[in-house]
Amino acid sequence: MATLFGSAIRRREDPRLLTGSATYTDDIKLPRMVYSGFVRSPYAHARIKRIDISAARGAPGVVAVYTGADVKDRIAPVPCAWNPPDCDLKIPPHLVLADEKVRYVGDPVAMVVAESRAAVRDAMDLVDVDYGPLDASIDPERATDPNAAQIHDDIPLNIGFEWHVDGGDADAAFAAAEVTVSQRIVHPRLIPNAMEPRAAVASHNAATGQLTLWTTSQNPHIARFLCSVMLGVPEHHIRVIAPEVGGGFGSKIAVYGDEALVSFAAMELGRPVKWTEDRSENYKATTHGRDHVEYVEMCGTKDGKITGLRTKVYAGLGGYASTAAPGVPTILHGLVYCGAYGIPNVSGTVYGVYTNGTPVDAYRGAGRPEATFLIERLADLFASEIGADPVALRRQNLIPPFEDGHEVATGLVYDSGNYERALDKALGILDYDGFRAEQTKARADGRYLGVGVVTYIEMCGLGPSQVAGAVGFGGGLYDSAIVRVYPTGSVRVYIGAKPHGQGEETTFAQIVADEFGYPIESIEVIAGDTETTPQGWGTYGSRTTAVCGSAVKIAAQRVKDKAKKIAAHLLEASEDDIVWEDGAFAVRGSPGSAKPFGEVALMANVAWNLPEGMEPGLEATAFFDPSNFVYPFGTHLCTVEVNTATGEVKILRYIAVDDCGPHINPMIVEGQIHGGVIQGLGEGLLEMAAYDDEGQLLTGSMLDYVVPRASQM
Amino acid sequence: MKRSVTLAINGESHTVQVEPRTLLTQVLRDDLDLTGTHIGCDTSQCGACTVLIDGHAVKSCTVLAVQAEGAAITTIEGIGTAANLHPLQEAFWEHHGLQCGFCTPGMILTAIDLLGSNPDPSDREIRDGLEGNFCRCTGYQNIVASIDAAASTMRAGSGAGA
């Protein structure tokens, strides 16, 4: 039987998505359900002098209006769940509804609950808030100026943490260097723009105490954990369901006060409550990404050996510390400073800075793309400084091929790699020398062609739980699967992660189908419901396939091991004599004796005749905790033509060579790369969340923020 | 003050009571539970709410429900079923033209209109035709490939039928 691992089969999740019959959170409608909305601050920084909700409370259809005063003692502040060690992290109280002061445009001050969406919207306009505006701090570097507006009273200079990474002796390397290049880089603030805005629906049964929360989450188990903390409801009374989730890109990792408030209102009112953000609200209220101001420098020898890297980074946190925010510009950023070159001496200082912007958290790649960009920018400057070809400089510095681990100065141990081979493959696809000749010719004709090259590694497959604990992550980073075989032999796989576009309902079924020699139609992968899925940590950090997929494989193997024992018993043979062929167990040398997996499944479940002492049933649970991160790598090349009159950049070719290990489903892998490349091009050429000096979001709607379009790519 | 509106959706007539300010997209989703039409923005940029009105792709967030009276409206629920997919649905499936799926209904309905007026579009014409539909997952590459493949299938189908 041909294996499915490696096959570009069509996705199993697609029919429901193609026909409009998938259920996203906002599609959920419950009996007696009411709607809600958040009144959000129009000021980036202001004292709340007075909130008058009397008119709103009396408006038609209004069921309840809550302010900070109503909930302050009922809902704990929004937790920040990543506290990196040795950086003196200061986490200010992040109230679910601001009560004395607002700290970004979008900071919620009141919640309106009403019988219809329209009634909510009308009543929100009647909430009368008297603000005393304050100066705002927006730029993460300038916010550390002693004269800048102070956002939290007890956090001087708005510095939420100061984190260091050191490997080798960077200062000595720079002191001895023949060549030094430096640059100030502004890595802009970005808006993730998952196509589905956030939403939540909560329902509470006062008699059982059971709270059910449907929410747009990449990690429903973390949502349950943190909602329990905020609401004081025990975890076993909270069921979080992340139904169909329409993209996340990091913005649906964070657990938001909004979700706690919707749950609180459902408990208070004894009616289901729904909230769905609109896009303009999403731009203000859902986490952003990046937002670095960086001072970076690289040193080396005149003949092109890179010997050191130093950085000073001001990383904007926004008004509060979001769920994973402190870990992103530190652990996920500075630890990869050695890049694909194994730079021997690195030193970085990262200031996490509170600003009067929307909270910043993980966004596609989270910290690592910022590191790759600064390394590669410096590599180009370095090549230019010594008159070397940028490809030759990179080639000279790449870590040579290795199979069994390579430790770099920051302490990471890369798993395996052949970086030069990826570089050569990309260069071959482009015909780099041919392009350089074409470029020279074009230049003579007054046309400006260019080629950009990036070689990279990325720390993925987050990650070993011991490391998670050591770096202050407030949870584990293992993942889990239950493989359950029904009496008829069909299979359900319940996973702890929560794919939301990445296709693991298909790829994980491919793994199990191969293990059991089964048609994939007999296997279904279920994710997103904490009631049925084992404890897991969600889908982010390029971890789902590497970590949760391994749990699926192990659970399936456990099931198969048990099935083999049962088959041996039924065939009255020693287990050692049982072979697995063509989807069946058979006695070696006696193919006619075969017991198909499905038949064994029935016998396991009816338990009429099992080996002595064996428990009935055929299912297994596996928790997989990886021993290391995984380190995919590659080379990307992009050729462009620049119109020097208008500044327009036309992309001629984009070549991506990425080694992510064996592909379970090549079609899905390629699709992930396509999406990542276009988001990267958007980041490089089009996107930026822009604030004015008063903290007003100038790119406050999809009209203003440039999401890449098909016609632009 | 609500008023009565009768809408012809996917070949069925529905009469609903709506406030005059109610958008077509809200009636489809909230009153008629046709939740395959998605709302991805509030400024008519994203195209997730695209439906066909008298055969033309229209963002249903730009139309008041009362304006749609008398028109023939087709939503994603009306163009194919899991057992009998429209060639565009089939092509999106075959060519991995979707990831999270949120933009997909709008993409497909826009593509139906596009191929209706241009059965053999170039890559550039497909991309320009998707100007009003955003996707954040796929980078559009496989959406364009899907529409191109569906165009071939549909041309062959119409040729066979002629």
Interface residues (C-beta under 8 A of the other chain):
Chain A: R10 R11 E13 D14 P15 R16 L17 L18 T19 G20 S21 A22 T23 Y24 D26 D27 K29 R117 A118 N193 A194 M195 E196 P197 E244 V245 G246 G247 F249 T276 D278 R279 S280 H500 G501 Q502 G503 M667 I668 E670 G671 Q672 H674 G675 G676 V677 I678 Q679 S701 M702 L703 V707 P708 R709 A710 S711 M713
Chain B: E19 R21 T22 Q26 R29 D30 D33 L34 T35 G36 T37 H38 I39 G40 C41 D42 T43 Q45 C46 A48 T75 I76 E77 G80 T81 A82 L85 Q89 F92 W93 E94 H96 L98 Q99 C100 G101 F102 C103 T104 P105 I108 I126 R127 D128 L130 E131 N133 F134 C135 R136 C137 T138 G139 Y140 Q141 N142 I143 V144
